[in-house]
């Protein structure tokens, strides 16, 4: 018996890296999987049906059940098609893993409008669009009297949620927004039987190998036989757990890498000042004089 027996999952960006590991683990645990991947380069250029189909072929060869999808989830219709394919092919939908992403790094003073827009579209709009169409499906089922036990797992990042990373204003903003979106969605969708969580993974992928100042760290060799804390397959067990029917967690954001899982907290109150009377510039200046 697998932990995901009978569960039907859509996994975006599942042709390579972390998404591929999600798809393989989900299938090995009994889920039927829609493997979505546009097949573009790390910066989002181009398209190739090969990566998604190769993952499907690997799943089928191992005795699992999966179908490929190459729609662009950054478009409203593309996101809907992925959800529709799961329902039409497998008869239902239980899990959405939003994983697709690209990089268009650049410093703020020179970042182009296109570089900003593409990253926001793929990450933030792509997460929302897939989630929106899945939510509409689950809402309709719930309203019809079905017992829904669904799960959404979004993909944030340490860039934007834990630390700022120079050169990634677009990526960090999108990933931070995805964390916030997760909390809102968890609050909204609980009434329909849907749990929503997010991960902020640290792993060796095409994107992290191209991250400014981080590529050398992720590319560092691991001695044969040693535990590889940056292996992408170390992310997927948490995602699979969050997708299980009986998992109670919702509204959580987890930093995860091999050997470590940490719950992240949203913005919290730090230092504060108060004043009896109307604020003035001088008063604020005096009361925050030691805020360095």
C-alpha positions, -999 to +999 in steps of 0.1 A: +000+000+000+014+034-010+008+066+010-009+081-020-029+051-033-059+063-053-049+099-052-048+119-085-022+146-088-013+175-111+024+184-108+036+215-127+072+218-139+076+181-134+099+174-164+131+181-145+147+188-111+125+189-080+092+185-100+105+153-117+113+139-082+079+148-070+063+130-100+084+098-096+078+096-058+040+103-061+037+076-087+057+051-067+034+058-037+003+050-058-008+083-072-019+088-108+000+118-121-005+145-147+031+155-155+030+191-167+061+207-182+063+232-210+098+220-216+114+254-219+149+265-208+157+278-173+148+313-184+115+302-199+125+303-236+113+277-260+092+245-255+099+208-257+075+179-251+103+156-243+109+162-206+073+156-195+070+125-217+103+111-205+091+113-169+058+097-179+077+069-197+098+063-166+066+061-144+049+037-168+080+015-170+079+012-132+043+001-132+028+035-123+001+056-141+008+090-156+001+113-186+020+141-200+009+177-203+028+205-220+004+235-216+017+268-204+004+273-168+013+310-169-018+314-191-054+312-179-065+286-205-033+266-201-038+263-164-074+252-169-064+226-194-041+209-170-068+206-144-094+195-170-070+168-182-066+153-148-104+151-143-111+138-178-082+112-178-084+099-143-120+109-132-111+132-104-084+154-088-070+153-053-036+171-053-021+201-070+017+207-067+026+241-081+063+238-090+069+253-124+093+282-124+120+302-144+148+326-137+154+360-154+179+375-129+191+411-131+197+441-109+169+465-104+185+494-122+189+474-154+161+448-152+138+450-182+100+450-181+099+417-199+123+401-174+100+413-146+068+403-163+079+368-173+090+357-139+059+371-122+037+354-148+052+319-145+056+319-107+029+340-092+002+340-120+010+303-128+005+293-092-027+313-089-042+302-122-037+265-116-050+268-080-080+289-091-092+263-116-086+234-092-104+254-065-134+259-087-136+221-094-134+213-057-159+240-047-184+225-072-179+190-058-183+202-022-215+221-031-228+189-047-223+171-014-191+153-021-166+148+007-135+165-006-100+158+009-078+178-014-044+193-011-024+221-027+013+224-023+029+256-036+066+263-041+080+294-025+118+299-020+143+310+006+148+339-018+121+363-007+109+344+023+140+339+044+166+363+029+169+389+001+191+378-028+206+406-049+197+402-086+164+384-079+139+412-073+114+396-096+120+360-084+121+370-047+089+392-050+071+363-067+082+337-042+073+359-012+039+366-028+034+328-032+039+323+005+013+350+012-010+336-014-007+302+003-020+316+036-049+333+020-058+302+000-057+280+031-081+303+049-105+305+019-105+269+007-107+250+040-145+252+038-144+231+006-122+204+022-089+217+006-057+222+025-030+246+012+007+246+022+039+258+007+076+247+007+107+268+003+131+242-010+169+243-011+182+218-037+205+214-067+185+223-098+189+241-131+177+272-114+198+271-082+229+263-103+222+296-121+215+317-090+238+347-086+265+339-060+251+305-052+260+283-082+294+272-069+278+261-036+252+240-053+277+226-077+301+214-050+308+177-054+296+152-029+319+123-020+306+089-031+285+073-003+280+106+016+246+120+023+237+146-003+217+173+015+212+192-017+198+164-038+164+173-052+148+140-042+152+151-006+124+176-011+097+153-023+089+132+008+076+163+026+055+173-005+041+137-007+032+138+030+014+171+026-006+155-003-017+125+018-054+123+025-051+123+063-024+150+066-038+176+090-015+205+081-028+236+063-016+272+061+020+263+066+052+273+048+082+250+053+118+255+045+131+221+034+163+205+023+180+172+030+182+168+067+162+198+077+125+209+077+116+242+094+083+259+097+085+295+085+064+323+101+050+352+082+057+388+090+059+393+128+061+424+150+096+434+159+106+466+176+079+492+181+075+527+193+045+546+208+037+582+216+009+600+234-002+624+208+002+631+171+033+620+153+059+644+141+090+638+120+113+648+149+095+625+174+099+596+151+135+604+145+142+606+182+124+574+191+140+554+163+175+568+168+189+534+179+172+515+150+204+507+130 
